[in-house]
Amino acid sequence: MASQEAAAEVKRRHSSELMANPDIHGVGTARRGDDWVLEVHVGPGATGLDLPAELDGVPVHIVGDAPFRAGPAQA
């Protein structure tokens, strides 16, 4: 199982290369059960993504959604 810290580190290391793919709209971390995962957000119609099941020991989950932009920070 991956820890929150491990998932955050994998996100830090791999976000730039993942975001270079125009079908990928965002990369984040999330808790799934007792595990932390890397979530890769893709838009509708994204096909042929060759993503591994895990990166550096952290599971990768693909989340299909509409394009989004980061909003202002919430307090």
Biopython code that builds the backbone (N, CA, C, O; Angstrom):
import numpy as np
from Bio.PDB.StructureBuilder import StructureBuilder

atoms = [
    (1, "MET", "N", (0.834, -1.186, 0.000)),
    (1, "MET", "CA", (0.000, 0.000, 0.000)),
    (1, "MET", "C", (0.875, 1.244, 0.000)),
    (1, "MET", "O", (1.925, 1.290, 0.641)),
    (2, "ALA", "N", (0.422, 2.235, -0.724)),
    (2, "ALA", "CA", (1.165, 3.490, -0.802)),
    (2, "ALA", "C", (0.672, 4.463, 0.263)),
    (2, "ALA", "O", (-0.520, 4.526, 0.564)),
    (3, "SER", "N", (1.597, 5.208, 0.819)),
    (3, "SER", "CA", (1.251, 6.235, 1.799)),
    (3, "SER", "C", (0.892, 7.533, 1.084)),
    (3, "SER", "O", (1.143, 7.681, -0.113)),
    (4, "GLN", "N", (0.312, 8.460, 1.814)),
    (4, "GLN", "CA", (-0.008, 9.768, 1.254)),
    (4, "GLN", "C", (1.266, 10.473, 0.788)),
    (4, "GLN", "O", (1.279, 11.110, -0.265)),
    (5, "GLU", "N", (2.326, 10.357, 1.569)),
    (5, "GLU", "CA", (3.598, 10.986, 1.212)),
    (5, "GLU", "C", (4.175, 10.398, -0.070)),
    (5, "GLU", "O", (4.690, 11.125, -0.919)),
    (6, "ALA", "N", (4.086, 9.075, -0.205)),
    (6, "ALA", "CA", (4.603, 8.424, -1.411)),
    (6, "ALA", "C", (3.806, 8.862, -2.635)),
    (6, "ALA", "O", (4.386, 9.138, -3.685)),
    (7, "ALA", "N", (2.484, 8.929, -2.509)),
    (7, "ALA", "CA", (1.651, 9.359, -3.634)),
    (7, "ALA", "C", (1.969, 10.804, -4.019)),
    (7, "ALA", "O", (2.045, 11.124, -5.206)),
    (8, "ALA", "N", (2.154, 11.671, -3.037)),
    (8, "ALA", "CA", (2.488, 13.073, -3.317)),
    (8, "ALA", "C", (3.840, 13.184, -4.015)),
    (8, "ALA", "O", (4.002, 14.008, -4.915)),
    (9, "GLU", "N", (4.802, 12.375, -3.617)),
    (9, "GLU", "CA", (6.121, 12.405, -4.240)),
    (9, "GLU", "C", (6.062, 11.908, -5.684)),
    (9, "GLU", "O", (6.717, 12.474, -6.559)),
    (10, "VAL", "N", (5.290, 10.863, -5.938)),
    (10, "VAL", "CA", (5.137, 10.364, -7.303)),
    (10, "VAL", "C", (4.449, 11.424, -8.162)),
    (10, "VAL", "O", (4.827, 11.625, -9.316)),
    (11, "LYS", "N", (3.451, 12.095, -7.614)),
    (11, "LYS", "CA", (2.793, 13.180, -8.350)),
    (11, "LYS", "C", (3.810, 14.269, -8.699)),
    (11, "LYS", "O", (3.849, 14.744, -9.834)),
    (12, "ARG", "N", (4.622, 14.659, -7.735)),
    (12, "ARG", "CA", (5.622, 15.699, -7.964)),
    (12, "ARG", "C", (6.592, 15.284, -9.075)),
    (12, "ARG", "O", (6.929, 16.084, -9.947)),
    (13, "ARG", "N", (7.037, 14.019, -9.032)),
    (13, "ARG", "CA", (8.028, 13.545, -10.008)),
    (13, "ARG", "C", (7.474, 13.363, -11.416)),
    (13, "ARG", "O", (8.199, 13.561, -12.391)),
    (14, "HIS", "N", (6.201, 12.987, -11.539)),
    (14, "HIS", "CA", (5.674, 12.575, -12.845)),
    (14, "HIS", "C", (4.633, 13.507, -13.455)),
    (14, "HIS", "O", (4.243, 13.302, -14.605)),
    (15, "SER", "N", (4.171, 14.517, -12.732)),
    (15, "SER", "CA", (3.109, 15.387, -13.252)),
    (15, "SER", "C", (3.475, 16.046, -14.573)),
    (15, "SER", "O", (2.659, 16.069, -15.495)),
    (16, "SER", "N", (4.673, 16.576, -14.682)),
    (16, "SER", "CA", (5.052, 17.294, -15.910)),
    (16, "SER", "C", (4.992, 16.387, -17.130)),
    (16, "SER", "O", (4.452, 16.777, -18.166)),
    (17, "GLU", "N", (5.536, 15.191, -17.018)),
    (17, "GLU", "CA", (5.528, 14.292, -18.174)),
    (17, "GLU", "C", (4.106, 13.830, -18.495)),
    (17, "GLU", "O", (3.759, 13.686, -19.667)),
    (18, "LEU", "N", (3.291, 13.600, -17.485)),
    (18, "LEU", "CA", (1.909, 13.192, -17.738)),
    (18, "LEU", "C", (1.112, 14.333, -18.374)),
    (18, "LEU", "O", (0.348, 14.109, -19.313)),
    (19, "MET", "N", (1.288, 15.543, -17.866)),
    (19, "MET", "CA", (0.532, 16.693, -18.361)),
    (19, "MET", "C", (0.959, 17.105, -19.772)),
    (19, "MET", "O", (0.276, 17.911, -20.405)),
    (20, "ALA", "N", (2.060, 16.577, -20.270)),
    (20, "ALA", "CA", (2.477, 16.855, -21.645)),
    (20, "ALA", "C", (1.526, 16.200, -22.646)),
    (20, "ALA", "O", (1.511, 16.575, -23.818)),
    (21, "ASN", "N", (0.746, 15.240, -22.202)),
    (21, "ASN", "CA", (-0.238, 14.580, -23.052)),
    (21, "ASN", "C", (-1.509, 15.435, -23.071)),
    (21, "ASN", "O", (-2.093, 15.666, -22.012)),
    (22, "PRO", "N", (-1.951, 15.909, -24.232)),
    (22, "PRO", "CA", (-3.125, 16.781, -24.285)),
    (22, "PRO", "C", (-4.430, 16.125, -23.834)),
    (22, "PRO", "O", (-5.395, 16.830, -23.539)),
    (23, "ASP", "N", (-4.482, 14.806, -23.774)),
    (23, "ASP", "CA", (-5.683, 14.117, -23.289)),
    (23, "ASP", "C", (-5.766, 14.100, -21.768)),
    (23, "ASP", "O", (-6.818, 13.791, -21.207)),
    (24, "ILE", "N", (-4.672, 14.427, -21.103)),
    (24, "ILE", "CA", (-4.647, 14.430, -19.638)),
    (24, "ILE", "C", (-4.889, 15.854, -19.158)),
    (24, "ILE", "O", (-4.165, 16.781, -19.519)),
    (25, "HIS", "N", (-5.926, 16.006, -18.333)),
    (25, "HIS", "CA", (-6.334, 17.327, -17.864)),
    (25, "HIS", "C", (-5.853, 17.641, -16.459)),
    (25, "HIS", "O", (-5.859, 18.802, -16.051)),
    (26, "GLY", "N", (-5.442, 16.642, -15.722)),
    (26, "GLY", "CA", (-4.979, 16.895, -14.367)),
    (26, "GLY", "C", (-4.428, 15.644, -13.728)),
    (26, "GLY", "O", (-4.725, 14.524, -14.145)),
    (27, "VAL", "N", (-3.619, 15.856, -12.708)),
    (27, "VAL", "CA", (-3.022, 14.755, -11.953)),
    (27, "VAL", "C", (-3.176, 15.099, -10.481)),
    (27, "VAL", "O", (-2.870, 16.215, -10.061)),
    (28, "GLY", "N", (-3.646, 14.147, -9.708)),
    (28, "GLY", "CA", (-3.828, 14.383, -8.282)),
    (28, "GLY", "C", (-3.622, 13.109, -7.497)),
    (28, "GLY", "O", (-3.325, 12.054, -8.057)),
    (29, "THR", "N", (-3.784, 13.223, -6.201)),
    (29, "THR", "CA", (-3.714, 12.059, -5.330)),
    (29, "THR", "C", (-5.058, 11.905, -4.630)),
    (29, "THR", "O", (-5.777, 12.882, -4.423)),
    (30, "ALA", "N", (-5.385, 10.680, -4.272)),
    (30, "ALA", "CA", (-6.646, 10.423, -3.586)),
    (30, "ALA", "C", (-6.508, 9.154, -2.751)),
    (30, "ALA", "O", (-5.689, 8.281, -3.036)),
    (31, "ARG", "N", (-7.311, 9.086, -1.746)),
    (31, "ARG", "CA", (-7.351, 7.880, -0.923)),
    (31, "ARG", "C", (-8.418, 6.950, -1.486)),
    (31, "ARG", "O", (-9.554, 7.360, -1.725)),
    (32, "ARG", "N", (-8.044, 5.716, -1.691)),
    (32, "ARG", "CA", (-8.968, 4.670, -2.140)),
    (32, "ARG", "C", (-8.880, 3.536, -1.137)),
    (32, "ARG", "O", (-7.920, 2.765, -1.141)),
    (33, "GLY", "N", (-9.869, 3.438, -0.292)),
    (33, "GLY", "CA", (-9.817, 2.436, 0.772)),
    (33, "GLY", "C", (-8.681, 2.774, 1.717)),
    (33, "GLY", "O", (-8.615, 3.887, 2.239)),
    (34, "ASP", "N", (-7.793, 1.831, 1.938)),
    (34, "ASP", "CA", (-6.640, 2.054, 2.815)),
    (34, "ASP", "C", (-5.406, 2.496, 2.051)),
    (34, "ASP", "O", (-4.334, 2.634, 2.640)),
    (35, "ASP", "N", (-5.536, 2.719, 0.754)),
    (35, "ASP", "CA", (-4.398, 3.012, -0.106)),
    (35, "ASP", "C", (-4.485, 4.437, -0.647)),
    (35, "ASP", "O", (-5.574, 4.999, -0.768)),
    (36, "TRP", "N", (-3.338, 5.009, -0.967)),
    (36, "TRP", "CA", (-3.275, 6.282, -1.675)),
    (36, "TRP", "C", (-2.893, 5.998, -3.113)),
    (36, "TRP", "O", (-2.038, 5.155, -3.387)),
    (37, "VAL", "N", (-3.538, 6.714, -4.036)),
    (37, "VAL", "CA", (-3.330, 6.470, -5.464)),
    (37, "VAL", "C", (-3.036, 7.787, -6.175)),
    (37, "VAL", "O", (-3.280, 8.874, -5.653)),
    (38, "LEU", "N", (-2.505, 7.645, -7.380)),
    (38, "LEU", "CA", (-2.328, 8.771, -8.284)),
    (38, "LEU", "C", (-3.531, 8.761, -9.219)),
    (38, "LEU", "O", (-3.760, 7.774, -9.918)),
    (39, "GLU", "N", (-4.302, 9.847, -9.242)),
    (39, "GLU", "CA", (-5.435, 9.958, -10.142)),
    (39, "GLU", "C", (-5.016, 10.764, -11.360)),
    (39, "GLU", "O", (-4.481, 11.866, -11.238)),
    (40, "VAL", "N", (-5.266, 10.202, -12.535)),
    (40, "VAL", "CA", (-4.972, 10.878, -13.793)),
    (40, "VAL", "C", (-6.318, 11.194, -14.438)),
    (40, "VAL", "O", (-7.053, 10.293, -14.840)),
    (41, "HIS", "N", (-6.628, 12.483, -14.531)),
    (41, "HIS", "CA", (-7.909, 12.933, -15.072)),
    (41, "HIS", "C", (-7.784, 13.123, -16.577)),
    (41, "HIS", "O", (-6.908, 13.842, -17.059)),
    (42, "VAL", "N", (-8.680, 12.463, -17.311)),
    (42, "VAL", "CA", (-8.658, 12.531, -18.775)),
    (42, "VAL", "C", (-10.019, 13.010, -19.272)),
    (42, "VAL", "O", (-11.048, 12.802, -18.629)),
    (43, "GLY", "N", (-9.993, 13.650, -20.422)),
    (43, "GLY", "CA", (-11.226, 14.162, -21.011)),
    (43, "GLY", "C", (-11.960, 13.103, -21.785)),
    (43, "GLY", "O", (-11.444, 12.012, -22.028)),
    (44, "PRO", "N", (-13.198, 13.447, -22.177)),
    (44, "PRO", "CA", (-13.974, 12.523, -22.996)),
    (44, "PRO", "C", (-13.261, 12.265, -24.316)),
    (44, "PRO", "O", (-12.671, 13.173, -24.904)),
    (45, "GLY", "N", (-13.320, 11.060, -24.761)),
    (45, "GLY", "CA", (-12.691, 10.716, -26.033)),
    (45, "GLY", "C", (-11.217, 10.384, -25.929)),
    (45, "GLY", "O", (-10.586, 10.074, -26.939)),
    (46, "ALA", "N", (-10.654, 10.441, -24.738)),
    (46, "ALA", "CA", (-9.238, 10.080, -24.577)),
    (46, "ALA", "C", (-9.107, 8.574, -24.788)),
    (46, "ALA", "O", (-9.656, 7.776, -24.028)),
    (47, "THR", "N", (-8.377, 8.206, -25.824)),
    (47, "THR", "CA", (-8.184, 6.790, -26.121)),
    (47, "THR", "C", (-6.706, 6.532, -26.358)),
    (47, "THR", "O", (-5.946, 7.440, -26.696)),
    (48, "GLY", "N", (-6.327, 5.327, -26.181)),
    (48, "GLY", "CA", (-4.960, 4.940, -26.480)),
    (48, "GLY", "C", (-3.938, 5.420, -25.471)),
    (48, "GLY", "O", (-2.742, 5.435, -25.763)),
    (49, "LEU", "N", (-4.385, 5.810, -24.291)),
    (49, "LEU", "CA", (-3.420, 6.203, -23.262)),
    (49, "LEU", "C", (-2.675, 4.961, -22.800)),
    (49, "LEU", "O", (-3.283, 3.946, -22.461)),
    (50, "ASP", "N", (-1.379, 5.053, -22.793)),
    (50, "ASP", "CA", (-0.553, 3.921, -22.386)),
    (50, "ASP", "C", (0.019, 4.217, -21.003)),
    (50, "ASP", "O", (1.214, 4.468, -20.851)),
    (51, "LEU", "N", (-0.858, 4.183, -19.998)),
    (51, "LEU", "CA", (-0.430, 4.474, -18.633)),
    (51, "LEU", "C", (-0.199, 3.171, -17.883)),
    (51, "LEU", "O", (-0.949, 2.209, -18.051)),
    (52, "PRO", "N", (0.834, 3.142, -17.060)),
    (52, "PRO", "CA", (1.095, 1.933, -16.278)),
    (52, "PRO", "C", (0.062, 1.773, -15.171)),
    (52, "PRO", "O", (-0.608, 2.737, -14.801)),
    (53, "ALA", "N", (-0.069, 0.573, -14.647)),
    (53, "ALA", "CA", (-0.970, 0.310, -13.528)),
    (53, "ALA", "C", (-0.470, 0.975, -12.254)),
    (53, "ALA", "O", (-1.246, 1.263, -11.343)),
    (54, "GLU", "N", (0.843, 1.215, -12.201)),
    (54, "GLU", "CA", (1.415, 1.929, -11.054)),
    (54, "GLU", "C", (2.681, 2.651, -11.487)),
    (54, "GLU", "O", (3.344, 2.263, -12.449)),
    (55, "LEU", "N", (2.996, 3.706, -10.756)),
    (55, "LEU", "CA", (4.237, 4.456, -10.955)),
    (55, "LEU", "C", (4.999, 4.453, -9.642)),
    (55, "LEU", "O", (4.481, 4.904, -8.620)),
    (56, "ASP", "N", (6.197, 3.958, -9.662)),
    (56, "ASP", "CA", (7.046, 3.920, -8.466)),
    (56, "ASP", "C", (6.320, 3.326, -7.263)),
    (56, "ASP", "O", (6.478, 3.795, -6.136)),
    (57, "GLY", "N", (5.519, 2.286, -7.517)),
    (57, "GLY", "CA", (4.835, 1.593, -6.433)),
    (57, "GLY", "C", (3.506, 2.193, -6.022)),
    (57, "GLY", "O", (2.851, 1.670, -5.120)),
    (58, "VAL", "N", (3.087, 3.284, -6.664)),
    (58, "VAL", "CA", (1.802, 3.921, -6.333)),
    (58, "VAL", "C", (0.806, 3.581, -7.446)),
    (58, "VAL", "O", (1.088, 3.828, -8.618)),
    (59, "PRO", "N", (-0.358, 3.017, -7.091)),
    (59, "PRO", "CA", (-1.348, 2.672, -8.107)),
    (59, "PRO", "C", (-1.809, 3.906, -8.888)),
    (59, "PRO", "O", (-1.929, 4.997, -8.331)),
    (60, "VAL", "N", (-2.064, 3.715, -10.185)),
    (60, "VAL", "CA", (-2.554, 4.786, -11.054)),
    (60, "VAL", "C", (-4.012, 4.477, -11.393)),
    (60, "VAL", "O", (-4.336, 3.380, -11.850)),
    (61, "HIS", "N", (-4.887, 5.462, -11.163)),
    (61, "HIS", "CA", (-6.299, 5.337, -11.512)),
    (61, "HIS", "C", (-6.634, 6.409, -12.533)),
    (61, "HIS", "O", (-6.295, 7.578, -12.346)),
    (62, "ILE", "N", (-7.299, 6.017, -13.610)),
    (62, "ILE", "CA", (-7.728, 6.964, -14.629)),
    (62, "ILE", "C", (-9.149, 7.399, -14.301)),
    (62, "ILE", "O", (-10.030, 6.571, -14.066)),
    (63, "VAL", "N", (-9.356, 8.714, -14.290)),
    (63, "VAL", "CA", (-10.664, 9.294, -13.987)),
    (63, "VAL", "C", (-11.118, 10.060, -15.225)),
    (63, "VAL", "O", (-10.467, 11.018, -15.643)),
    (64, "GLY", "N", (-12.227, 9.639, -15.805)),
    (64, "GLY", "CA", (-12.764, 10.336, -16.961)),
    (64, "GLY", "C", (-13.658, 11.478, -16.521)),
    (64, "GLY", "O", (-14.583, 11.284, -15.733)),
    (65, "ASP", "N", (-13.383, 12.668, -17.030)),
    (65, "ASP", "CA", (-14.217, 13.817, -16.692)),
    (65, "ASP", "C", (-14.085, 14.905, -17.747)),
    (65, "ASP", "O", (-13.318, 14.770, -18.701)),
    (66, "ALA", "N", (-14.821, 15.957, -17.572)),
    (66, "ALA", "CA", (-14.751, 17.107, -18.477)),
    (66, "ALA", "C", (-13.513, 17.936, -18.141)),
    (66, "ALA", "O", (-12.995, 17.842, -17.028)),
    (67, "PRO", "N", (-13.039, 18.736, -19.077)),
    (67, "PRO", "CA", (-11.884, 19.591, -18.774)),
    (67, "PRO", "C", (-12.164, 20.494, -17.574)),
    (67, "PRO", "O", (-13.300, 20.918, -17.360)),
    (68, "PHE", "N", (-11.139, 20.780, -16.807)),
    (68, "PHE", "CA", (-11.303, 21.670, -15.658)),
    (68, "PHE", "C", (-10.082, 22.547, -15.515)),
    (68, "PHE", "O", (-9.014, 22.251, -16.051)),
    (69, "ARG", "N", (-10.258, 23.629, -14.782)),
    (69, "ARG", "CA", (-9.154, 24.546, -14.479)),
    (69, "ARG", "C", (-9.106, 24.709, -12.973)),
    (69, "ARG", "O", (-10.129, 24.630, -12.292)),
    (70, "ALA", "N", (-7.933, 24.931, -12.473)),
    (70, "ALA", "CA", (-7.780, 25.187, -11.042)),
    (70, "ALA", "C", (-8.427, 26.528, -10.716)),
    (70, "ALA", "O", (-8.262, 27.500, -11.453)),
    (71, "GLY", "N", (-9.146, 26.574, -9.634)),
    (71, "GLY", "CA", (-9.772, 27.809, -9.187)),
    (71, "GLY", "C", (-8.947, 28.458, -8.094)),
    (71, "GLY", "O", (-7.860, 27.979, -7.773)),
    (72, "PRO", "N", (-9.440, 29.526, -7.526)),
    (72, "PRO", "CA", (-8.705, 30.196, -6.454)),
    (72, "PRO", "C", (-8.616, 29.275, -5.223)),
    (72, "PRO", "O", (-9.482, 28.434, -4.980)),
    (73, "ALA", "N", (-7.564, 29.469, -4.486)),
    (73, "ALA", "CA", (-7.363, 28.670, -3.276)),
    (73, "ALA", "C", (-8.477, 28.952, -2.286)),
    (73, "ALA", "O", (-8.920, 30.091, -2.137)),
    (74, "GLN", "N", (-8.913, 27.927, -1.628)),
    (74, "GLN", "CA", (-9.966, 28.044, -0.620)),
    (74, "GLN", "C", (-9.333, 28.050, 0.762)),
    (74, "GLN", "O", (-8.402, 27.286, 1.017)),
    (75, "ALA", "N", (-9.805, 28.872, 1.626)),
    (75, "ALA", "CA", (-9.257, 28.952, 2.998)),
    (75, "ALA", "C", (-9.844, 27.890, 3.865)),
    (75, "ALA", "O", (-9.506, 27.800, 5.046)),
]
sb = StructureBuilder()
sb.init_structure("model")
sb.init_model(0)
sb.init_chain("A")
sb.init_seg("    ")
for serial, (resi, resn, name, xyz) in enumerate(atoms, 1):
    if name == "N":
        sb.init_residue(resn, " ", resi, " ")
    sb.init_atom(name, np.array(xyz, "f"), 0.0, 1.0, " ", f" {name:<3s}", serial, name[0])
structure = sb.get_structure()
